[in-house]
């Protein structure tokens, strides 16, 4: 059966990228249309929409309907739509607003980030003691490469995950495995947060936390919603497109020049001293790294200008559209037959993921206990990292529907720091693997 699937992929039914893009767009539309229907509510409670956006294109590839390896759609989406998405998602960052949430919210968010950055290397080292094969040095299939994409997802989101896939040179087969680890482990934790929202008074009592700040926060969010929302006009959409793709152009200019200059510097450094620790900074020589960093920096910079007002016209929604197209093109590169064939490889990867998540949880709870943070900040801080903009609002709304935008606000902060945090985690895992 597996060999049959592989032969089908080699002879795809549709090879025209215009047709393939239409199929992917149809799949995304189907997912989000059914997600809005009451009769599918129970299904999407257990199967996240994001997972379906990955696996429907994967099924199309595995059944030979499309061929992800031959298509150029992923290259276009990762080089053009990804930086555009980062700019538009970061455009809505309100650093002052985040500060006004109170120090405990920010502390818990970064505690969650620290738990991910620390947890990855620790989990890899622990599993490596009993299974040295997971270390792998600089091998193309070394675990640290694939695990870096999990770090990108758990600190930021899909855009950061895609960025780390390119920066770490993760193989497509390994990425498929890590995607399952990512979704499986992350969705094991989320139900506990939703359950905790129902007994938050008891948890707050154990944490000795004062939750009155959450009530004040709820009032602030309701006022913010009333002020910023508006019906977008055609000129609004055209300006948003100009901001997005003008920023993409600048990002490519910076990336092209920075990668050439830094590659030359690294080559000269390594030639002079082959044992130099500069080898661990190899990610900064990649054009894709500078593409992502520049786009993120531009989005944050624009959030301090009048361009920020276009968030009310739907800038982040357009950014999310670009992001989900990218997600679908990544899914199209998966081969489910290969996943089945390599199922035995999952044991170590899942073990690393579970230990990793446990470290994240322990760091969160210890910090919450130390600063007496309400459980709301624990839950939203965790999901703003691990779940991103897709699930952080869900967890926040479990406390109060009016608080859902708080989850989005912190998740957007995750987009901003996700790539840098994941690169730190990646280089640490890289060093351990050597």
Buried (B, 14 or more C-beta within 10 A) or exposed (E): EBEEBBEBBEEBEBEEBEEBBEBBBEBBEEBEEBBEEEEBEEEBEEBBBBBBBBBBBBBBBBBBBBBBBEBEBBEBBBBBBBBBBBBBBBBBBBEEBBEEBBEBBBBBBBBBBBBBBBBBBBBBBBBBEEEEEBBBEEEEEBBBBBBBBBBBBBBBBBBBBBBBBBBBEBBBBBBBBBBBBBBBBBBEBBEEBBEBBEEBEEBBEEBEBEBEBBEEBBEBBEEBEEEBEEEBEEEBBEBBEEBBBEBBEBBBEBBEEBBEEBBEBBEEBBEEEEEEEBBEBBBBBBBBBBBBBBBBBBBBBBBEEEBBBBBBBBBBEBBBBBBBBBBBBBBBBBBBBBBEBBEEBBEBBBBBBBBBBBBBBEBBBEBBBEBEBBBBBBBBBBBBBBBBBBBBBBBBBBBBEBBBBBBBBBBBBBBBBBBBBBBBBBBBBBEBBE
